Amino acid sequence: MRRTFEQYYAMIVNYVEYRETNAYAESFNSMIKNFRGNFRGVRDIRFFLFRLNNIFG
């Protein structure tokens, strides 16, 4: 438990001082992973980026 606390100490202090988390970034990352799963097998990178931009841009 001590090692875990030491590992995340900076994030804990940041939350206590500023009430900020990285929840938005984690949520966005999850949405992109889901999107990539739905578009598995698409070979056209330009089309993939076009769809990504239209949905999340």
C-alpha distance matrix in Angstrom:
0.0 3.8 5.5 5.1 6.2 8.7 9.8 10.8 11.8 15.5 15.6 14.1 16.7 19.3 19.0 19.2 22.2 24.1 22.9 23.0 21.0 21.8 22.7 26.3 25.6 23.4 26.2 28.9 27.2 27.1 30.8 31.8 30.1 32.0 35.1 34.9 34.6 37.7 39.6 38.7 41.9 43.4 44.8 46.1 43.5 45.7 45.9 42.1 41.6 44.5 42.9 39.5 41.2 43.3 40.4 37.8 40.0
3.8 0.0 3.8 5.4 5.1 6.2 8.5 10.1 10.1 13.8 14.8 13.4 15.3 18.3 18.6 18.5 21.0 23.3 22.8 22.8 21.2 22.2 23.7 27.2 26.3 24.6 27.6 30.1 28.4 28.8 32.4 33.2 31.8 34.0 36.9 36.6 36.6 39.8 41.4 40.6 43.7 45.0 46.1 47.3 44.5 46.6 47.1 43.3 42.6 45.5 44.2 40.6 42.1 44.4 41.8 38.9 40.8
5.5 3.8 0.0 3.8 5.4 5.1 6.1 8.7 9.7 13.0 14.0 13.6 15.7 18.1 18.7 19.4 21.6 23.5 23.1 22.5 20.6 20.9 22.6 25.9 24.6 22.9 26.1 28.2 26.3 26.8 30.5 30.9 29.5 31.9 34.7 34.0 34.2 37.5 38.9 37.9 40.9 42.1 43.1 44.4 41.5 43.7 44.3 40.7 39.9 43.0 41.8 38.3 39.8 42.3 39.8 36.9 38.8
5.1 5.4 3.8 0.0 3.8 5.4 5.0 6.3 8.3 11.5 11.5 11.1 13.9 15.9 16.0 17.0 19.6 21.1 20.2 19.6 17.4 17.7 19.1 22.5 21.4 19.5 22.6 24.9 23.1 23.5 27.2 27.8 26.4 28.7 31.5 31.2 31.3 34.5 36.0 35.3 38.3 39.6 40.8 42.0 39.2 41.3 41.7 37.9 37.2 40.1 38.8 35.3 36.9 39.2 36.5 33.7 35.7
6.2 5.1 5.4 3.8 0.0 3.8 5.4 5.3 5.6 9.3 9.8 8.5 10.8 13.4 13.7 14.1 16.6 18.5 17.9 17.8 16.2 17.3 18.9 22.4 21.7 20.2 23.3 25.6 24.3 24.9 28.4 29.3 28.3 30.5 33.2 33.1 33.5 36.5 38.1 37.6 40.8 41.8 43.0 43.9 41.0 42.8 43.3 39.6 38.6 41.4 40.1 36.5 37.7 40.0 37.4 34.4 36.2
8.7 6.2 5.1 5.4 3.8 0.0 3.8 5.6 5.1 8.2 10.0 9.7 11.1 13.6 14.9 15.3 17.1 19.1 19.3 18.8 17.4 18.2 20.4 23.5 22.4 21.3 24.7 26.6 25.1 26.2 29.6 30.0 29.2 31.7 34.2 33.8 34.5 37.6 38.9 38.3 41.3 42.2 43.1 43.9 40.8 42.7 43.4 39.8 38.6 41.5 40.6 36.9 38.0 40.6 38.3 35.1 36.6
9.8 8.5 6.1 5.0 5.4 3.8 0.0 3.8 5.8 7.8 8.8 9.8 11.8 13.3 14.5 15.9 17.6 19.0 18.8 17.7 15.7 15.8 18.1 21.0 19.4 18.3 21.8 23.5 21.7 22.9 26.4 26.6 25.6 28.3 30.7 30.2 30.9 34.1 35.3 34.6 37.6 38.4 39.3 40.2 37.1 39.0 39.8 36.2 35.0 38.0 37.2 33.5 34.7 37.3 35.1 31.9 33.5
10.8 10.1 8.7 6.3 5.3 5.6 3.8 0.0 3.8 5.6 5.4 6.2 8.7 10.0 10.8 12.4 14.4 15.5 15.1 14.0 12.2 12.7 14.9 18.0 16.9 15.9 19.2 21.2 19.9 21.0 24.4 24.9 24.4 26.8 29.2 29.1 29.9 32.9 34.2 33.9 37.1 37.7 38.9 39.5 36.4 38.0 38.6 35.0 33.8 36.5 35.5 31.8 32.8 35.2 32.9 29.7 31.3
11.8 10.1 9.7 8.3 5.6 5.1 5.8 3.8 0.0 3.8 5.5 5.1 6.2 8.5 10.0 10.6 12.2 14.1 14.3 14.0 13.1 14.4 16.9 19.9 19.1 18.6 21.8 23.7 22.8 24.1 27.3 28.0 27.7 30.1 32.3 32.4 33.4 36.2 37.5 37.4 40.6 41.0 42.1 42.6 39.4 40.8 41.5 38.0 36.5 39.1 38.2 34.5 35.2 37.6 35.3 32.0 33.3
15.5 13.8 13.0 11.5 9.3 8.2 7.8 5.6 3.8 0.0 3.8 5.5 5.2 6.1 8.7 10.0 10.6 11.9 12.8 11.9 11.4 12.5 15.6 18.0 17.1 17.4 20.6 22.0 21.4 23.2 26.0 26.5 26.7 29.2 31.1 31.3 32.6 35.3 36.3 36.5 39.6 39.7 40.6 40.8 37.4 38.6 39.5 36.1 34.3 36.9 36.2 32.4 32.8 35.3 33.3 29.8 30.8
15.6 14.8 14.0 11.5 9.8 10.0 8.8 5.4 5.5 3.8 0.0 3.8 5.5 5.0 6.2 8.7 10.0 10.4 10.3 9.0 7.8 9.1 11.9 14.6 14.0 14.1 17.1 18.8 18.4 20.0 22.8 23.6 23.8 26.1 28.1 28.5 29.8 32.3 33.5 33.9 37.1 37.2 38.5 38.6 35.4 36.5 37.0 33.6 31.9 34.4 33.5 29.7 30.2 32.5 30.3 26.9 28.1
14.1 13.4 13.6 11.1 8.5 9.7 9.8 6.2 5.1 5.5 3.8 0.0 3.8 5.4 5.2 6.3 8.7 10.1 9.6 9.6 9.1 11.4 13.4 16.5 16.6 16.3 19.0 21.2 21.0 22.1 24.9 26.1 26.2 28.2 30.4 31.1 32.1 34.5 36.1 36.4 39.8 40.1 41.5 41.7 38.6 39.7 40.1 36.6 35.0 37.3 36.2 32.5 33.1 35.1 32.7 29.3 30.7
16.7 15.3 15.7 13.9 10.8 11.1 11.8 8.7 6.2 5.2 5.5 3.8 0.0 3.8 5.4 5.1 6.0 8.3 9.3 9.9 10.6 13.2 15.7 18.2 18.4 18.8 21.4 23.3 23.3 24.8 27.4 28.5 28.9 31.0 33.0 33.7 34.9 37.3 38.6 39.1 42.4 42.5 43.7 43.7 40.4 41.3 41.9 38.6 36.7 38.9 38.0 34.3 34.5 36.6 34.4 30.9 31.9
19.3 18.3 18.1 15.9 13.4 13.6 13.3 10.0 8.5 6.1 5.0 5.4 3.8 0.0 3.8 5.6 5.3 5.8 7.0 6.7 7.9 10.4 13.2 15.2 15.5 16.4 18.9 20.4 20.8 22.6 24.8 25.8 26.7 28.8 30.4 31.3 32.8 35.0 36.2 36.9 40.2 40.0 41.2 41.0 37.6 38.3 38.9 35.7 33.6 35.7 34.9 31.2 31.1 33.2 31.2 27.6 28.4
19.0 18.6 18.7 16.0 13.7 14.9 14.5 10.8 10.0 8.7 6.2 5.2 5.4 3.8 0.0 3.8 5.6 5.4 4.4 5.0 6.1 9.5 11.3 13.8 14.8 15.3 17.3 19.4 20.1 21.3 23.5 25.1 25.8 27.5 29.4 30.6 31.8 33.8 35.3 36.3 39.7 39.6 41.1 41.0 37.8 38.5 38.7 35.4 33.6 35.5 34.3 30.7 30.8 32.5 30.2 26.8 27.9
19.2 18.5 19.4 17.0 14.1 15.3 15.9 12.4 10.6 10.0 8.7 6.3 5.1 5.6 3.8 0.0 3.8 5.9 5.7 8.1 9.8 13.3 14.9 17.4 18.6 19.0 20.9 23.1 23.9 24.9 27.1 28.8 29.5 31.1 33.0 34.3 35.4 37.4 39.0 39.9 43.4 43.3 44.9 44.8 41.6 42.2 42.4 39.2 37.4 39.2 38.0 34.4 34.4 36.1 33.7 30.4 31.4
22.2 21.0 21.6 19.6 16.6 17.1 17.6 14.4 12.2 10.6 10.0 8.7 6.0 5.3 5.6 3.8 0.0 3.8 6.1 8.2 10.9 14.2 16.3 18.1 19.2 20.4 22.2 23.9 24.9 26.4 28.4 29.8 30.9 32.6 34.2 35.4 36.9 38.8 40.2 41.2 44.6 44.2 45.6 45.2 41.9 42.2 42.7 39.6 37.4 39.2 38.3 34.7 34.3 36.1 34.1 30.6 31.2
24.1 23.3 23.5 21.1 18.5 19.1 19.0 15.5 14.1 11.9 10.4 10.1 8.3 5.8 5.4 5.9 3.8 0.0 3.8 5.3 8.8 12.0 13.9 15.2 16.6 18.1 19.7 21.1 22.5 24.1 25.7 27.1 28.6 30.2 31.5 33.0 34.6 36.2 37.5 38.9 42.2 41.6 43.0 42.4 39.1 39.3 39.6 36.7 34.5 35.9 35.1 31.6 31.0 32.7 30.7 27.2 27.7
22.9 22.8 23.1 20.2 17.9 19.3 18.8 15.1 14.3 12.8 10.3 9.6 9.3 7.0 4.4 5.7 6.1 3.8 0.0 3.8 6.8 10.4 11.5 13.2 15.1 16.2 17.3 19.2 20.8 21.9 23.5 25.3 26.6 27.9 29.5 31.2 32.5 34.0 35.7 37.0 40.5 40.0 41.8 41.3 38.2 38.5 38.5 35.5 33.5 34.9 33.7 30.3 30.0 31.4 29.1 25.7 26.7
23.0 22.8 22.5 19.6 17.8 18.8 17.7 14.0 14.0 11.9 9.0 9.6 9.9 6.7 5.0 8.1 8.2 5.3 3.8 0.0 3.8 7.0 8.6 10.0 11.6 13.0 14.4 15.9 17.4 18.9 20.4 22.0 23.4 24.9 26.3 27.8 29.4 31.0 32.4 33.7 37.1 36.6 38.2 37.7 34.5 34.8 34.9 31.9 29.9 31.4 30.3 26.8 26.6 28.2 26.0 22.5 23.4
21.0 21.2 20.6 17.4 16.2 17.4 15.7 12.2 13.1 11.4 7.8 9.1 10.6 7.9 6.1 9.8 10.9 8.8 6.8 3.8 0.0 3.8 5.5 7.8 8.9 9.6 11.4 13.3 14.3 15.5 17.5 19.1 20.1 21.7 23.4 24.7 26.1 27.9 29.4 30.5 33.9 33.7 35.4 35.1 32.1 32.7 32.7 29.5 27.7 29.5 28.2 24.7 24.9 26.6 24.1 20.8 22.2
21.8 22.2 20.9 17.7 17.3 18.2 15.8 12.7 14.4 12.5 9.1 11.4 13.2 10.4 9.5 13.3 14.2 12.0 10.4 7.0 3.8 0.0 3.8 5.5 5.4 6.3 8.6 10.1 10.7 12.4 14.4 15.6 16.7 18.5 20.1 21.2 22.8 24.7 26.0 27.0 30.4 30.1 31.7 31.5 28.4 29.1 29.2 25.9 24.2 26.2 25.0 21.3 21.8 23.7 21.3 17.9 19.4
22.7 23.7 22.6 19.1 18.9 20.4 18.1 14.9 16.9 15.6 11.9 13.4 15.7 13.2 11.3 14.9 16.3 13.9 11.5 8.6 5.5 3.8 0.0 3.8 5.5 5.1 6.0 8.5 9.8 10.4 12.3 14.3 15.2 16.4 18.2 19.9 21.0 22.7 24.4 25.6 29.2 29.0 31.0 30.9 28.1 28.8 28.4 25.1 23.8 25.5 23.8 20.3 21.0 22.5 19.6 16.6 18.6
26.3 27.2 25.9 22.5 22.4 23.5 21.0 18.0 19.9 18.0 14.6 16.5 18.2 15.2 13.8 17.4 18.1 15.2 13.2 10.0 7.8 5.5 3.8 0.0 3.8 5.5 5.1 6.1 8.5 9.8 10.6 12.4 14.3 15.4 16.4 18.4 20.0 21.2 22.6 24.3 27.7 27.1 29.0 28.5 25.7 26.1 25.6 22.5 20.9 22.3 20.8 17.4 17.7 19.0 16.4 13.2 15.0
25.6 26.3 24.6 21.4 21.7 22.4 19.4 16.9 19.1 17.1 14.0 16.6 18.4 15.5 14.8 18.6 19.2 16.6 15.1 11.6 8.9 5.4 5.5 3.8 0.0 3.8 5.4 5.1 6.1 8.6 9.9 10.6 12.3 14.2 15.2 16.4 18.4 20.1 21.0 22.4 25.6 25.0 26.6 26.3 23.2 23.9 23.9 20.6 18.9 20.9 19.6 16.0 16.5 18.6 16.3 12.9 14.6
23.4 24.6 22.9 19.5 20.2 21.3 18.3 15.9 18.6 17.4 14.1 16.3 18.8 16.4 15.3 19.0 20.4 18.1 16.2 13.0 9.6 6.3 5.1 5.5 3.8 0.0 3.8 5.5 5.1 6.2 8.7 10.0 10.5 12.4 14.2 15.3 16.6 18.6 20.0 21.0 24.5 24.4 26.3 26.4 23.7 24.8 24.5 21.0 19.9 22.1 20.4 16.8 18.2 20.0 17.2 14.4 16.7
26.2 27.6 26.1 22.6 23.3 24.7 21.8 19.2 21.8 20.6 17.1 19.0 21.4 18.9 17.3 20.9 22.2 19.7 17.3 14.4 11.4 8.6 6.0 5.1 5.4 3.8 0.0 3.8 5.4 5.1 6.3 8.8 9.9 10.6 12.3 14.3 15.4 16.7 18.6 20.0 23.6 23.4 25.7 25.7 23.2 24.1 23.2 19.8 19.0 20.6 18.5 15.2 16.6 17.7 14.6 12.1 14.9
28.9 30.1 28.2 24.9 25.6 26.6 23.5 21.2 23.7 22.0 18.8 21.2 23.3 20.4 19.4 23.1 23.9 21.1 19.2 15.9 13.3 10.1 8.5 6.1 5.1 5.5 3.8 0.0 3.8 5.4 5.1 6.3 8.7 9.9 10.5 12.3 14.3 15.4 16.6 18.3 21.7 21.0 23.0 22.6 20.0 20.6 19.9 16.7 15.5 17.1 15.3 11.9 13.0 14.5 11.8 8.9 11.5
27.2 28.4 26.3 23.1 24.3 25.1 21.7 19.9 22.8 21.4 18.4 21.0 23.3 20.8 20.1 23.9 24.9 22.5 20.8 17.4 14.3 10.7 9.8 8.5 6.1 5.1 5.4 3.8 0.0 3.8 5.5 5.2 6.2 8.7 9.8 10.5 12.4 14.4 15.4 16.4 19.7 19.5 21.3 21.4 18.7 19.9 19.6 16.0 15.2 17.5 15.8 12.3 14.2 16.2 13.7 11.1 13.8
27.1 28.8 26.8 23.5 24.9 26.2 22.9 21.0 24.1 23.2 20.0 22.1 24.8 22.6 21.3 24.9 26.4 24.1 21.9 18.9 15.5 12.4 10.4 9.8 8.6 6.2 5.1 5.4 3.8 0.0 3.8 5.4 5.1 6.2 8.6 9.9 10.6 12.5 14.4 15.3 19.0 19.2 21.5 22.1 19.9 21.3 20.3 16.7 16.7 18.7 16.3 13.3 15.7 17.0 13.9 12.2 15.5
30.8 32.4 30.5 27.2 28.4 29.6 26.4 24.4 27.3 26.0 22.8 24.9 27.4 24.8 23.5 27.1 28.4 25.7 23.5 20.4 17.5 14.4 12.3 10.6 9.9 8.7 6.3 5.1 5.5 3.8 0.0 3.8 5.5 5.1 6.1 8.6 9.9 10.6 12.4 14.3 17.8 17.4 20.0 20.1 18.2 19.1 17.7 14.3 14.3 15.8 13.1 10.3 12.7 13.5 10.2 8.9 12.5
31.8 33.2 30.9 27.8 29.3 30.0 26.6 24.9 28.0 26.5 23.6 26.1 28.5 25.8 25.1 28.8 29.8 27.1 25.3 22.0 19.1 15.6 14.3 12.4 10.6 10.0 8.8 6.3 5.2 5.4 3.8 0.0 3.8 5.4 4.9 6.1 8.5 9.8 10.5 12.1 15.4 14.8 16.9 17.0 14.7 15.9 15.0 11.4 11.2 13.3 11.2 8.1 10.9 12.5 10.0 8.6 11.7
30.1 31.8 29.5 26.4 28.3 29.2 25.6 24.4 27.7 26.7 23.8 26.2 28.9 26.7 25.8 29.5 30.9 28.6 26.6 23.4 20.1 16.7 15.2 14.3 12.3 10.5 9.9 8.7 6.2 5.1 5.5 3.8 0.0 3.8 5.4 5.1 6.2 8.7 9.9 10.4 14.0 14.4 16.6 17.5 15.6 17.5 16.5 12.8 13.5 15.9 13.7 11.1 14.3 15.8 13.2 12.3 15.5
32.0 34.0 31.9 28.7 30.5 31.7 28.3 26.8 30.1 29.2 26.1 28.2 31.0 28.8 27.5 31.1 32.6 30.2 27.9 24.9 21.7 18.5 16.4 15.4 14.2 12.4 10.6 9.9 8.7 6.2 5.1 5.4 3.8 0.0 3.8 5.4 5.1 6.4 8.8 10.0 13.7 14.2 17.1 18.0 16.7 18.4 16.6 13.2 14.4 16.1 13.2 11.3 14.6 15.2 12.2 12.2 15.8
35.1 36.9 34.7 31.5 33.2 34.2 30.7 29.2 32.3 31.1 28.1 30.4 33.0 30.4 29.4 33.0 34.2 31.5 29.5 26.3 23.4 20.1 18.2 16.4 15.2 14.2 12.3 10.5 9.8 8.6 6.1 4.9 5.4 3.8 0.0 3.8 5.4 5.2 6.4 8.7 12.1 11.6 14.5 14.9 13.7 15.0 13.0 9.6 11.0 12.4 9.4 7.9 11.4 11.9 9.3 9.9 13.2
34.9 36.6 34.0 31.2 33.1 33.8 30.2 29.1 32.4 31.3 28.5 31.1 33.7 31.3 30.6 34.3 35.4 33.0 31.2 27.8 24.7 21.2 19.9 18.4 16.4 15.3 14.3 12.3 10.5 9.9 8.6 6.1 5.1 5.4 3.8 0.0 3.8 5.4 5.1 6.0 9.4 9.3 11.9 12.9 11.6 13.7 12.3 8.7 10.5 12.8 10.5 9.0 12.7 14.0 12.1 12.5 15.3
34.6 36.6 34.2 31.3 33.5 34.5 30.9 29.9 33.4 32.6 29.8 32.1 34.9 32.8 31.8 35.4 36.9 34.6 32.5 29.4 26.1 22.8 21.0 20.0 18.4 16.6 15.4 14.3 12.4 10.6 9.9 8.5 6.2 5.1 5.4 3.8 0.0 3.8 5.4 5.2 9.0 10.2 13.2 15.0 14.4 16.7 14.9 11.6 14.0 15.9 13.3 12.3 16.1 16.8 14.5 15.2 18.4
37.7 39.8 37.5 34.5 36.5 37.6 34.1 32.9 36.2 35.3 32.3 34.5 37.3 35.0 33.8 37.4 38.8 36.2 34.0 31.0 27.9 24.7 22.7 21.2 20.1 18.6 16.7 15.4 14.4 12.5 10.6 9.8 8.7 6.4 5.2 5.4 3.8 0.0 3.8 5.7 8.9 9.4 13.0 14.2 14.3 16.1 13.5 10.8 13.5 14.6 11.4 11.4 15.1 15.0 12.8 14.4 17.6
39.6 41.4 38.9 36.0 38.1 38.9 35.3 34.2 37.5 36.3 33.5 36.1 38.6 36.2 35.3 39.0 40.2 37.5 35.7 32.4 29.4 26.0 24.4 22.6 21.0 20.0 18.6 16.6 15.4 14.4 12.4 10.5 9.9 8.8 6.4 5.1 5.4 3.8 0.0 3.8 6.2 5.8 9.3 10.4 10.7 12.6 10.2 7.6 10.8 12.1 9.6 10.0 13.7 14.0 12.7 14.4 17.0
38.7 40.6 37.9 35.3 37.6 38.3 34.6 33.9 37.4 36.5 33.9 36.4 39.1 36.9 36.3 39.9 41.2 38.9 37.0 33.7 30.5 27.0 25.6 24.3 22.4 21.0 20.0 18.3 16.4 15.3 14.3 12.1 10.4 10.0 8.7 6.0 5.2 5.7 3.8 0.0 3.8 5.6 8.6 11.0 11.4 14.2 12.4 9.8 13.1 15.0 13.0 13.0 16.7 17.5 16.2 17.5 20.1
41.9 43.7 40.9 38.3 40.8 41.3 37.6 37.1 40.6 39.6 37.1 39.8 42.4 40.2 39.7 43.4 44.6 42.2 40.5 37.1 33.9 30.4 29.2 27.7 25.6 24.5 23.6 21.7 19.7 19.0 17.8 15.4 14.0 13.7 12.1 9.4 9.0 8.9 6.2 3.8 0.0 3.8 6.1 9.2 10.6 13.6 12.0 10.4 13.9 15.6 14.2 14.9 18.4 19.1 18.5 20.1 22.2
43.4 45.0 42.1 39.6 41.8 42.2 38.4 37.7 41.0 39.7 37.2 40.1 42.5 40.0 39.6 43.3 44.2 41.6 40.0 36.6 33.7 30.1 29.0 27.1 25.0 24.4 23.4 21.0 19.5 19.2 17.4 14.8 14.4 14.2 11.6 9.3 10.2 9.4 5.8 5.6 3.8 0.0 3.8 5.8 7.6 10.0 8.3 7.2 10.8 12.2 11.2 12.4 15.5 16.2 16.2 18.0 19.6
44.8 46.1 43.1 40.8 43.0 43.1 39.3 38.9 42.1 40.6 38.5 41.5 43.7 41.2 41.1 44.9 45.6 43.0 41.8 38.2 35.4 31.7 31.0 29.0 26.6 26.3 25.7 23.0 21.3 21.5 20.0 16.9 16.6 17.1 14.5 11.9 13.2 13.0 9.3 8.6 6.1 3.8 0.0 3.8 6.0 8.9 8.5 8.2 11.2 12.9 13.0 14.1 16.7 17.9 18.5 19.9 21.0
46.1 47.3 44.4 42.0 43.9 43.9 40.2 39.5 42.6 40.8 38.6 41.7 43.7 41.0 41.0 44.8 45.2 42.4 41.3 37.7 35.1 31.5 30.9 28.5 26.3 26.4 25.7 22.6 21.4 22.1 20.1 17.0 17.5 18.0 14.9 12.9 15.0 14.2 10.4 11.0 9.2 5.8 3.8 0.0 3.8 5.5 5.4 6.4 8.8 10.0 10.9 12.5 14.4 15.6 16.9 18.4 18.9
43.5 44.5 41.5 39.2 41.0 40.8 37.1 36.4 39.4 37.4 35.4 38.6 40.4 37.6 37.8 41.6 41.9 39.1 38.2 34.5 32.1 28.4 28.1 25.7 23.2 23.7 23.2 20.0 18.7 19.9 18.2 14.7 15.6 16.7 13.7 11.6 14.4 14.3 10.7 11.4 10.6 7.6 6.0 3.8 0.0 3.8 5.4 5.0 6.2 8.5 9.9 10.4 12.2 14.2 15.4 16.2 16.5
45.7 46.6 43.7 41.3 42.8 42.7 39.0 38.0 40.8 38.6 36.5 39.7 41.3 38.3 38.5 42.2 42.2 39.3 38.5 34.8 32.7 29.1 28.8 26.1 23.9 24.8 24.1 20.6 19.9 21.3 19.1 15.9 17.5 18.4 15.0 13.7 16.7 16.1 12.6 14.2 13.6 10.0 8.9 5.5 3.8 0.0 3.8 5.4 5.2 6.0 8.6 9.8 10.5 12.2 14.3 15.3 14.8
45.9 47.1 44.3 41.7 43.3 43.4 39.8 38.6 41.5 39.5 37.0 40.1 41.9 38.9 38.7 42.4 42.7 39.6 38.5 34.9 32.7 29.2 28.4 25.6 23.9 24.5 23.2 19.9 19.6 20.3 17.7 15.0 16.5 16.6 13.0 12.3 14.9 13.5 10.2 12.4 12.0 8.3 8.5 5.4 5.4 3.8 0.0 3.8 5.5 4.9 6.2 8.5 9.8 10.5 12.2 14.1 14.2
42.1 43.3 40.7 37.9 39.6 39.8 36.2 35.0 38.0 36.1 33.6 36.6 38.6 35.7 35.4 39.2 39.6 36.7 35.5 31.9 29.5 25.9 25.1 22.5 20.6 21.0 19.8 16.7 16.0 16.7 14.3 11.4 12.8 13.2 9.6 8.7 11.6 10.8 7.6 9.8 10.4 7.2 8.2 6.4 5.0 5.4 3.8 0.0 3.8 5.4 5.3 6.1 8.6 10.0 10.7 12.0 12.9
41.6 42.6 39.9 37.2 38.6 38.6 35.0 33.8 36.5 34.3 31.9 35.0 36.7 33.6 33.6 37.4 37.4 34.5 33.5 29.9 27.7 24.2 23.8 20.9 18.9 19.9 19.0 15.5 15.2 16.7 14.3 11.2 13.5 14.4 11.0 10.5 14.0 13.5 10.8 13.1 13.9 10.8 11.2 8.8 6.2 5.2 5.5 3.8 0.0 3.8 5.5 4.9 6.0 8.5 9.9 10.3 10.3
44.5 45.5 43.0 40.1 41.4 41.5 38.0 36.5 39.1 36.9 34.4 37.3 38.9 35.7 35.5 39.2 39.2 35.9 34.9 31.4 29.5 26.2 25.5 22.3 20.9 22.1 20.6 17.1 17.5 18.7 15.8 13.3 15.9 16.1 12.4 12.8 15.9 14.6 12.1 15.0 15.6 12.2 12.9 10.0 8.5 6.0 4.9 5.4 3.8 0.0 3.8 5.5 5.2 6.2 8.7 10.1 9.6
42.9 44.2 41.8 38.8 40.1 40.6 37.2 35.5 38.2 36.2 33.5 36.2 38.0 34.9 34.3 38.0 38.3 35.1 33.7 30.3 28.2 25.0 23.8 20.8 19.6 20.4 18.5 15.3 15.8 16.3 13.1 11.2 13.7 13.2 9.4 10.5 13.3 11.4 9.6 13.0 14.2 11.2 13.0 10.9 9.9 8.6 6.2 5.3 5.5 3.8 0.0 3.8 5.4 5.0 6.1 8.4 9.2
39.5 40.6 38.3 35.3 36.5 36.9 33.5 31.8 34.5 32.4 29.7 32.5 34.3 31.2 30.7 34.4 34.7 31.6 30.3 26.8 24.7 21.3 20.3 17.4 16.0 16.8 15.2 11.9 12.3 13.3 10.3 8.1 11.1 11.3 7.9 9.0 12.3 11.4 10.0 13.0 14.9 12.4 14.1 12.5 10.4 9.8 8.5 6.1 4.9 5.5 3.8 0.0 3.8 5.5 5.4 5.9 7.2
41.2 42.1 39.8 36.9 37.7 38.0 34.7 32.8 35.2 32.8 30.2 33.1 34.5 31.1 30.8 34.4 34.3 31.0 30.0 26.6 24.9 21.8 21.0 17.7 16.5 18.2 16.6 13.0 14.2 15.7 12.7 10.9 14.3 14.6 11.4 12.7 16.1 15.1 13.7 16.7 18.4 15.5 16.7 14.4 12.2 10.5 9.8 8.6 6.0 5.2 5.4 3.8 0.0 3.8 5.6 5.4 4.5
43.3 44.4 42.3 39.2 40.0 40.6 37.3 35.2 37.6 35.3 32.5 35.1 36.6 33.2 32.5 36.1 36.1 32.7 31.4 28.2 26.6 23.7 22.5 19.0 18.6 20.0 17.7 14.5 16.2 17.0 13.5 12.5 15.8 15.2 11.9 14.0 16.8 15.0 14.0 17.5 19.1 16.2 17.9 15.6 14.2 12.2 10.5 10.0 8.5 6.2 5.0 5.5 3.8 0.0 3.8 5.8 5.5
40.4 41.8 39.8 36.5 37.4 38.3 35.1 32.9 35.3 33.3 30.3 32.7 34.4 31.2 30.2 33.7 34.1 30.7 29.1 26.0 24.1 21.3 19.6 16.4 16.3 17.2 14.6 11.8 13.7 13.9 10.2 10.0 13.2 12.2 9.3 12.1 14.5 12.8 12.7 16.2 18.5 16.2 18.5 16.9 15.4 14.3 12.2 10.7 9.9 8.7 6.1 5.4 5.6 3.8 0.0 3.8 5.9
37.8 38.9 36.9 33.7 34.4 35.1 31.9 29.7 32.0 29.8 26.9 29.3 30.9 27.6 26.8 30.4 30.6 27.2 25.7 22.5 20.8 17.9 16.6 13.2 12.9 14.4 12.1 8.9 11.1 12.2 8.9 8.6 12.3 12.2 9.9 12.5 15.2 14.4 14.4 17.5 20.1 18.0 19.9 18.4 16.2 15.3 14.1 12.0 10.3 10.1 8.4 5.9 5.4 5.8 3.8 0.0 3.8
40.0 40.8 38.8 35.7 36.2 36.6 33.5 31.3 33.3 30.8 28.1 30.7 31.9 28.4 27.9 31.4 31.2 27.7 26.7 23.4 22.2 19.4 18.6 15.0 14.6 16.7 14.9 11.5 13.8 15.5 12.5 11.7 15.5 15.8 13.2 15.3 18.4 17.6 17.0 20.1 22.2 19.6 21.0 18.9 16.5 14.8 14.2 12.9 10.3 9.6 9.2 7.2 4.5 5.5 5.9 3.8 0.0
